């Protein structure tokens, strides 16, 4: 995994950042018995082919919300892969917040 200095970052093919957040929200299963709002930070790799790999909880909220957030990130579609300064596809890590709100 390279550091992404001077490169082009990956782009979610179905609407960029807004599309990615919408897809996560659509795919997340809201935990039963949730009593308060919270946020889970999920870290994942976008590989050289633009696929999501190795989604893990970076900062959790509660176990059922953590697993729901990781599942939603794993269901994301493809990205246009990141490119290094020479234009070659590279794998990069990203972290995304998944918010659980009672409202």
Protein Blocks (a to p, Z undefined) as FASTA:
>chain_A
ZZdehiacdddfbhpjmlmmmmmmmmpccdehiabdcdddddddddfkopaehiacfbdf
bfklmmmmmmmmmmpccddddddfkopacdddddddddddfZZ
